Amino acid sequence: MNIQNFINGKLENPISKDWIDNYCPSDGEVYGKIPNSSKADVEKAYQSAKTAFKQWSQTTLEARSRILIKISELLEANLQRFAEAESKDNGKPIGLAKTIDIPRAASNFRFFGNAITQFASESHESAGQNAINYTLRQPIGVVGCISPWNLPLYLFTWKIAPAIAAGNCVVAKPSEVTPMTAYLLGEICNEAGLPKGVLNIVHGLGTTTGQAIVEHPEIKAISFTGGTATGAQIARVAAPMFKKLSLELGGKNPNIIFADCDYNEMLETTVSSSFANQGQICLCGSRIFIEASIYEAFKVDFVEKVKALKVGHPAKNTTKIGALVSKPHLEKVLSYIDIAKTEGGKILCGGNKVVVKGFENGYYLEPTIIEVKTDECRVNQEEIFGPVVTIMPFKTEADVLQMANKIKYGLSATLWTNNLKRTMHFSKQLQVGIFWVNTWMLRDLRTPFGGVKASGVGREGGFEALRFFTEAKNVCIKY
């Protein structure tokens, strides 16, 4: 099927009639085409958003809230349809899409639909000066939202929901690799009564469509999730134009395991934090450091559990590891396994492509564990973003802290210990934006989300997102 752009509440073909093949990861076949939208398409989307902004920015908070919550309810009502589309488009197990991706997308709309009614500004009485200062939080105008392929609808809505809740209108681009659920979202928005032009969805390559959004002189803010190199390019273009920027970029996250942890719970969670969504989550713990006294036992137990993970077609209930998102990405991940071998890494399990009967051209890979001798090897320093983790022992807290921080990324970290003093010390010393202790991926949508160093700029989530999508104006009145 041909996916179309969603502009001013209508589905439209690209003006240039330029199309891109859309591949199904589970079988490697083309199953549709998407627009490769040009500057002309982006301009049309912008004009639609600009026209809608005057009315939408003045729409009451209660009315905005009702529409966002209605979108949430419609996503829940269409759970199976959206989960099947996400699984087919991305390669992830359908069970994962049904229990995590689509419910979270619905939660994003519900959360921000409620949050906007509680989003308050500040006031300050200037004692002795007969004056009062108060802060207005006003929508920016037309904003750009660009999302990645790993959690397509989940992260697409994570940006769109707070933007429109705050009164902005949006020109949004999903990843060209996984466009389907964003395409279907337009239908849901119309059914929920979202006014035409508030949300416009343009499809295409990052180098054409994405670039046109970033370069547009009247799109005043860019929220982007994706690779660090792309984020740097966006910053080079947007910063001299004085656009607001929120960049959620790459990660190479440490998973630090001490002997005093609850071992069985740690082991189960570490399997998930390593290989959920085929390891294609920016928060996956891809560098695993284990205290030396339990290292050999952990290695045996971890390998046993990972070998038991079923690689298969995403539609099968028994599948734990689905297909990687694309052929080029599969080849990239395989290249890092080869690099590990040349660096002296030992493949403890996995490392090979998997041929699934009936779907021989699909992009399947065994979950892979690599034992490394040094944290300075490339497979420990560069983001692989696939079902590949490294393991190595450590002896002291100081050693593992140094290894955890000695990297250009700083998104998240996980610590397994029952030592409170150690927990507090690590919480301050680890150079990350998100820190989990004795858990992983336990999210509260009220909390700030983002990283430090090459993992990004700014924070999303909760009131942080609503602050990003509004401009603060101080008003001082002398009475």
C-alpha positions as CSV (number, residue, x, y, z in Angstrom):
1,M,0.0,0.0,0.0
2,N,1.0,3.6,-0.6
3,I,1.3,5.7,2.6
4,Q,0.4,9.4,2.2
5,N,1.2,12.6,4.0
6,F,-1.3,13.9,6.5
7,I,-1.7,17.7,5.9
8,N,-4.6,19.8,7.0
9,G,-6.5,16.8,8.1
10,K,-6.3,15.1,4.6
11,L,-4.2,12.4,3.1
12,E,-2.1,13.6,0.2
13,N,0.5,12.3,-2.3
14,P,3.9,14.0,-2.4
15,I,3.9,17.1,-4.6
16,S,7.0,15.8,-6.4
17,K,5.5,12.3,-6.9
18,D,8.8,10.9,-5.4
19,W,8.3,7.6,-3.5
20,I,10.5,5.4,-1.3
21,D,10.1,1.6,-0.9
22,N,8.9,0.4,2.5
23,Y,10.4,-2.9,3.5
24,C,9.0,-5.6,5.9
25,P,11.9,-6.7,8.2
26,S,10.4,-10.1,8.9
27,D,10.6,-11.2,5.2
28,G,12.8,-8.6,3.5
29,E,10.0,-7.8,1.0
30,V,8.7,-4.4,-0.2
31,Y,5.1,-4.1,1.0
32,G,4.4,-0.5,0.1
33,K,5.7,2.9,-0.7
34,I,6.0,6.2,1.2
35,P,6.4,9.8,0.1
36,N,9.9,11.3,0.0
37,S,8.5,14.7,0.8
38,S,10.2,17.8,-0.5
39,K,10.5,21.4,0.8
40,A,7.2,22.1,-1.0
41,D,5.4,19.4,1.0
42,V,6.9,20.7,4.2
43,E,5.9,24.3,3.3
44,K,2.4,23.1,2.7
45,A,2.3,21.4,6.1
46,Y,3.7,24.5,7.7
47,Q,1.1,26.8,6.1
48,S,-1.6,24.4,7.4
49,A,-0.1,24.5,10.9
50,K,0.3,28.3,10.8
51,T,-3.3,28.8,9.9
52,A,-4.5,26.4,12.6
53,F,-2.3,28.0,15.3
54,K,-4.4,31.1,16.0
55,Q,-7.5,29.1,17.0
56,W,-5.7,26.2,18.6
57,S,-3.5,28.3,20.8
58,Q,-6.6,30.0,22.1
59,T,-8.5,26.8,22.7
60,T,-9.3,26.2,26.3
61,L,-7.1,23.7,28.3
62,E,-10.2,21.6,29.0
63,A,-11.0,21.3,25.3
64,R,-7.5,20.4,24.4
65,S,-7.4,17.9,27.2
66,R,-10.6,16.2,26.0
67,I,-9.3,15.8,22.5
68,L,-6.0,14.3,23.6
69,I,-7.7,11.9,26.0
70,K,-10.1,10.9,23.1
71,I,-7.1,10.1,20.9
72,S,-5.8,7.9,23.7
73,E,-9.1,6.0,24.0
74,L,-9.2,5.5,20.2
75,L,-5.6,4.1,20.2
76,E,-6.7,1.6,23.0
77,A,-9.8,0.7,21.0
78,N,-7.6,0.0,17.9
79,L,-4.8,-1.8,19.9
80,Q,-4.7,-5.0,17.8
81,R,-4.7,-3.1,14.5
82,F,-1.9,-0.7,15.5
83,A,0.2,-3.5,17.2
84,E,0.0,-5.6,14.0
85,A,1.1,-2.6,11.9
86,E,4.0,-1.8,14.3
87,S,5.2,-5.3,14.3
88,K,5.1,-5.7,10.5
89,D,6.8,-2.3,9.9
90,N,9.5,-2.6,12.6
91,G,10.1,-6.4,13.0
92,K,9.5,-6.4,16.8
93,P,7.4,-9.2,18.3
94,I,3.7,-8.4,18.0
95,G,3.3,-9.2,21.7
96,L,5.8,-6.5,22.6
97,A,4.0,-4.0,20.4
98,K,0.7,-5.0,22.0
99,T,1.8,-4.8,25.6
100,I,4.4,-1.9,25.4
101,D,4.5,0.3,22.3
102,I,0.9,1.0,21.6
103,P,-0.3,1.2,25.2
104,R,2.5,3.6,25.9
105,A,1.6,5.8,22.9
106,A,-2.0,5.9,24.3
107,S,-0.6,6.8,27.7
108,N,1.4,9.7,26.2
109,F,-1.8,11.3,24.9
110,R,-3.6,10.7,28.2
111,F,-0.8,11.9,30.4
112,F,-0.3,15.2,28.6
113,G,-4.0,15.6,28.2
114,N,-4.2,15.6,32.0
115,A,-0.9,17.4,32.6
116,I,-1.7,20.5,30.6
117,T,-4.6,21.1,33.0
118,Q,-2.2,21.1,35.9
119,F,0.7,23.0,34.3
120,A,1.0,26.2,36.4
121,S,3.1,29.3,36.1
122,E,4.8,31.3,39.0
123,S,4.0,34.6,40.5
124,H,6.2,36.7,42.9
125,E,5.1,39.6,45.0
126,S,7.8,42.2,45.4
127,A,7.4,43.3,49.0
128,G,8.0,47.0,49.6
129,Q,7.9,47.8,45.9
130,N,4.1,47.6,45.4
131,A,4.7,45.2,42.4
132,I,3.8,41.7,41.4
133,N,5.6,39.6,38.8
134,Y,4.0,36.7,37.1
135,T,5.1,34.3,34.3
136,L,3.1,33.6,31.2
137,R,3.8,30.2,29.5
138,Q,2.7,30.7,25.9
139,P,2.9,28.2,23.0
140,I,5.8,28.7,20.6
141,G,3.8,28.5,17.3
142,V,4.7,25.8,14.7
143,V,7.2,23.2,15.9
144,G,9.0,20.3,14.3
145,C,9.0,16.8,15.7
146,I,11.3,14.1,14.2
147,S,11.2,10.6,15.7
148,P,13.2,7.4,15.2
149,W,12.5,3.8,14.0
150,N,13.1,1.8,17.1
151,L,9.9,2.7,19.1
152,P,7.9,4.3,16.2
153,L,4.5,5.3,17.6
154,Y,5.8,5.3,21.2
155,L,8.4,8.1,20.6
156,F,6.4,9.8,17.8
157,T,3.5,10.5,20.3
158,W,6.0,11.3,23.1
159,K,6.8,14.5,21.2
160,I,3.5,15.3,19.5
161,A,1.3,15.0,22.6
162,P,3.0,17.7,24.8
163,A,3.5,19.9,21.7
164,I,-0.2,20.1,20.9
165,A,-1.3,20.0,24.6
166,A,0.7,23.2,25.1
167,G,-1.1,24.9,22.2
168,N,1.4,24.5,19.4
169,C,0.8,23.2,15.9
170,V,3.1,20.5,14.6
171,V,4.9,19.4,11.4
172,A,6.1,15.9,12.3
173,K,8.2,13.4,10.5
174,P,8.4,9.7,11.5
175,S,11.3,7.6,10.5
176,E,11.1,6.6,6.8
177,V,12.0,3.0,7.9
178,T,8.9,2.7,10.1
179,P,6.1,5.1,8.8
180,M,3.0,2.9,9.2
181,T,1.6,3.7,12.6
182,A,2.3,7.4,12.2
183,Y,0.2,7.2,9.0
184,L,-2.6,5.5,10.8
185,L,-2.5,8.1,13.6
186,G,-3.9,10.8,11.3
187,E,-7.2,8.8,11.0
188,I,-7.4,8.6,14.8
189,C,-6.8,12.3,15.2
190,N,-9.6,13.2,12.8
191,E,-12.0,10.8,14.5
192,A,-11.1,12.4,17.9
193,G,-11.9,15.8,16.6
194,L,-8.4,17.3,16.5
195,P,-8.8,20.5,14.3
196,K,-7.4,20.4,10.9
197,G,-3.8,21.6,10.7
198,V,-2.9,21.1,14.3
199,L,-1.0,18.0,13.4
200,N,0.6,17.5,10.0
201,I,2.7,14.4,9.2
202,V,5.1,14.4,6.3
203,H,7.0,11.3,5.4
204,G,10.5,11.0,3.8
205,L,14.2,10.8,4.2
206,G,16.0,12.6,6.9
207,T,18.3,14.2,4.3
208,T,15.4,15.7,2.4
209,T,12.2,15.9,4.5
210,G,13.9,16.1,7.9
211,Q,16.3,18.7,6.6
212,A,13.5,20.8,5.2
213,I,11.8,20.9,8.6
214,V,15.0,21.8,10.4
215,E,15.9,24.5,7.9
216,H,12.4,26.1,7.8
217,P,12.8,29.7,9.0
218,E,9.4,29.8,10.7
219,I,9.5,26.4,12.5
220,K,10.7,27.7,15.9
221,A,11.6,24.6,17.8
222,I,12.9,21.1,16.9
223,S,12.4,18.0,19.0
224,F,14.5,15.1,17.6
225,T,15.3,11.6,18.8
226,G,17.9,9.6,16.9
227,G,21.6,9.2,16.3
228,T,24.2,11.4,17.7
229,A,25.7,12.3,14.3
230,T,22.3,13.4,13.0
231,G,21.7,15.4,16.2
232,A,25.0,17.2,15.7
233,Q,24.0,18.1,12.1
234,I,20.6,19.4,13.3
235,A,22.3,21.5,15.9
236,R,24.7,23.0,13.3
237,V,21.7,24.1,11.2
238,A,19.2,25.1,13.9
239,A,21.5,26.8,16.5
240,P,22.4,29.8,14.3
241,M,18.7,30.2,13.5
242,F,18.0,30.5,17.3
243,K,15.6,27.6,17.4
244,K,14.8,25.8,20.6
245,L,16.3,22.3,20.5
246,S,15.6,19.1,22.3
247,L,17.9,16.3,21.2
248,E,17.6,12.8,22.6
249,L,20.5,11.0,21.1
250,G,22.6,7.8,21.4
251,G,23.6,5.7,24.4
252,K,26.1,3.1,25.4
253,N,24.7,2.4,28.9
254,P,26.6,0.6,31.7
255,N,24.8,-2.2,33.7
256,I,26.8,-2.5,36.9
257,I,26.3,-5.7,39.0
258,F,27.6,-6.1,42.5
259,A,27.7,-9.4,44.4
260,D,25.3,-8.2,47.1
261,C,22.4,-7.8,44.6
262,D,19.3,-10.0,44.5
263,Y,20.9,-12.3,42.0
264,N,17.9,-14.0,40.4
265,E,16.0,-10.8,39.9
266,M,19.1,-9.2,38.5
267,L,19.6,-12.0,36.0
268,E,16.1,-11.9,34.7
269,T,16.1,-8.2,34.3
270,T,19.5,-8.1,32.7
271,V,18.3,-10.4,29.9
272,S,15.5,-7.9,29.2
273,S,17.7,-4.9,29.5
274,S,20.1,-6.4,27.1
275,F,17.8,-7.8,24.4
276,A,14.4,-6.2,24.6
277,N,13.2,-5.0,21.2
278,Q,16.2,-6.8,19.6
279,G,18.5,-4.5,21.7
280,Q,17.2,-1.6,19.6
281,I,16.4,0.7,22.6
282,C,18.6,3.6,23.5
283,L,18.3,2.6,27.1
284,C,19.5,-1.0,26.8
285,G,22.4,-1.9,29.1
286,S,24.9,-2.9,26.4
287,R,28.0,-2.8,28.6
288,I,27.7,-5.2,31.5
289,F,30.2,-5.0,34.3
290,I,30.1,-7.8,37.0
291,E,31.9,-7.9,40.3
292,A,34.8,-10.4,40.0
293,S,33.6,-12.6,42.8
294,I,30.4,-13.6,40.9
295,Y,31.6,-13.1,37.4
296,E,32.1,-16.8,36.4
297,A,28.7,-17.8,37.8
298,F,27.0,-14.9,36.1
299,K,28.6,-15.7,32.8
300,V,27.3,-19.3,32.9
301,D,23.8,-18.4,34.0
302,F,23.5,-15.4,31.6
303,V,24.6,-17.4,28.5
304,E,22.2,-20.2,29.4
305,K,19.2,-17.8,29.6
306,V,20.1,-15.9,26.5
307,K,20.6,-19.1,24.4
308,A,17.0,-20.0,25.4
309,L,15.6,-16.8,23.8
310,K,13.5,-17.8,20.7
311,V,14.4,-16.0,17.5
312,G,11.5,-16.0,15.1
313,H,8.8,-14.3,13.1
314,P,7.3,-11.4,15.0
315,A,3.8,-12.7,14.7
316,K,4.4,-15.9,16.6
317,N,3.6,-15.9,20.3
318,T,6.8,-17.9,21.1
319,T,9.1,-15.3,19.6
320,K,11.2,-13.3,22.0
321,I,13.7,-11.9,19.5
322,G,12.1,-10.6,16.2
323,A,13.7,-9.2,13.1
324,L,16.1,-6.2,13.1
325,V,14.6,-3.1,11.5
326,S,16.4,-3.2,8.1
327,K,19.0,-4.9,6.0
328,P,21.6,-2.1,6.4
329,H,21.2,-2.1,10.1
330,L,21.6,-5.9,10.3
331,E,24.8,-5.5,8.3
332,K,26.0,-2.8,10.6
333,V,25.4,-4.9,13.7
334,L,27.2,-7.9,12.1
335,S,30.2,-5.7,11.3
336,Y,30.6,-4.9,15.0
337,I,30.6,-8.6,15.8
338,D,33.5,-9.0,13.3
339,I,35.2,-6.0,14.9
340,A,34.9,-7.7,18.3
341,K,36.7,-10.8,17.0
342,T,39.6,-8.7,15.6
343,E,39.9,-6.9,18.9
344,G,40.3,-10.2,20.9
345,G,36.7,-10.4,22.1
346,K,35.3,-13.9,22.8
347,I,31.8,-14.7,21.4
348,L,30.2,-16.6,24.3
349,C,26.9,-17.1,22.4
350,G,25.2,-15.9,19.2
351,G,26.9,-13.8,16.6
352,N,25.2,-15.4,13.6
353,K,22.4,-14.6,11.3
354,V,19.2,-16.7,11.7
355,V,17.3,-18.2,8.9
356,V,13.6,-18.4,9.8
357,K,11.7,-21.1,7.7
358,G,9.4,-19.4,5.3
359,F,11.0,-16.0,5.8
360,E,14.5,-16.7,4.6
361,N,15.1,-13.1,3.5
362,G,14.2,-11.6,6.9
363,Y,16.7,-9.7,9.0
364,Y,17.2,-12.0,12.0
365,L,20.2,-12.3,14.3
366,E,21.1,-14.4,17.3
367,P,21.3,-12.5,20.6
368,T,25.0,-12.1,21.1
369,I,27.2,-12.0,24.2
370,I,30.9,-10.9,23.8
371,E,33.4,-11.2,26.6
372,V,35.9,-8.4,26.4
373,K,39.3,-7.7,28.1
374,T,39.2,-4.0,28.1
375,D,36.5,-1.3,28.2
376,E,38.4,0.7,25.6
377,C,37.7,-1.6,22.7
378,R,35.4,-0.3,19.9
379,V,32.5,-2.6,20.8
380,N,32.4,-1.0,24.2
381,Q,32.8,2.6,23.1
382,E,30.6,2.8,20.0
383,E,26.8,2.4,19.8
384,I,25.9,-0.9,18.1
385,F,22.1,-0.7,18.8
386,G,21.3,-4.3,18.3
387,P,21.1,-7.6,20.2
388,V,24.7,-7.5,21.2
389,V,26.2,-6.9,24.7
390,T,29.6,-7.1,26.2
391,I,30.6,-8.5,29.6
392,M,33.7,-8.0,31.7
393,P,34.6,-8.3,35.4
394,F,35.6,-5.5,37.8
395,K,37.3,-5.5,41.2
396,T,36.6,-2.1,42.9
397,E,34.0,0.6,42.9
398,A,36.5,3.1,41.7
399,D,37.5,0.9,38.7
400,V,33.9,0.4,37.5
401,L,33.0,4.0,38.0
402,Q,35.9,5.0,35.8
403,M,35.0,2.5,33.1
404,A,31.3,3.5,33.2
405,N,32.1,7.2,32.7
406,K,35.0,6.9,30.3
407,I,32.8,7.2,27.2
408,K,31.3,10.0,25.1
409,Y,27.7,9.0,25.9
410,G,25.8,9.6,29.1
411,L,22.1,8.5,28.7
412,S,21.4,5.9,31.4
413,A,23.0,3.5,33.8
414,T,21.7,0.6,35.9
415,L,23.1,-0.4,39.3
416,W,22.5,-3.7,41.1
417,T,23.3,-3.6,44.8
418,N,21.7,-3.6,48.2
419,N,24.3,-1.2,49.6
420,L,22.6,2.1,50.3
421,K,25.9,4.0,50.7
422,R,27.1,2.7,47.4
423,T,23.8,3.6,45.7
424,M,24.0,7.2,46.9
425,H,27.7,7.5,45.8
426,F,27.0,6.1,42.3
427,S,23.9,8.3,41.9
428,K,26.1,11.3,42.2
429,Q,29.2,10.1,40.3
430,L,27.7,8.4,37.2
431,Q,27.6,10.8,34.3
432,V,24.1,10.0,33.0
433,G,20.7,11.6,32.8
434,I,18.7,8.5,34.0
435,F,19.8,6.1,36.8
436,W,18.1,2.9,37.7
437,V,18.8,1.0,40.9
438,N,17.7,-2.7,41.1
439,T,15.4,-2.2,38.1
440,W,15.4,-1.2,34.5
441,M,13.0,0.7,32.3
442,L,10.7,1.5,35.2
443,R,9.3,4.8,33.9
444,D,7.1,7.5,35.5
445,L,6.0,9.9,32.8
446,R,6.2,12.8,35.2
447,T,10.0,12.5,35.4
448,P,12.6,14.3,33.2
449,F,14.1,12.1,30.4
450,G,17.3,12.8,28.6
451,G,21.1,12.4,28.7
452,V,24.4,14.3,29.0
453,K,27.5,14.5,26.8
454,A,26.9,13.1,23.4
455,S,23.5,11.6,24.5
456,G,21.7,14.8,24.0
457,V,20.6,18.3,25.0
458,G,17.5,19.1,27.1
459,R,14.9,17.0,28.8
460,E,11.6,15.5,27.8
461,G,8.8,14.1,29.9
462,G,6.4,15.6,32.4
463,F,6.4,19.4,32.9
464,E,9.9,19.5,31.3
465,A,8.3,18.8,27.9
466,L,5.6,21.4,28.5
467,R,8.3,23.9,29.4
468,F,10.2,23.1,26.2
469,F,7.1,23.6,24.0
470,T,6.3,27.0,25.6
471,E,8.0,30.3,25.9
472,A,8.2,32.0,29.3
473,K,7.3,35.6,29.5
474,N,7.7,37.6,32.7
475,V,5.0,40.3,33.4
476,C,5.7,43.0,36.1
477,I,2.9,45.2,37.3
478,K,3.3,48.0,39.8
479,Y,0.2,48.8,41.7
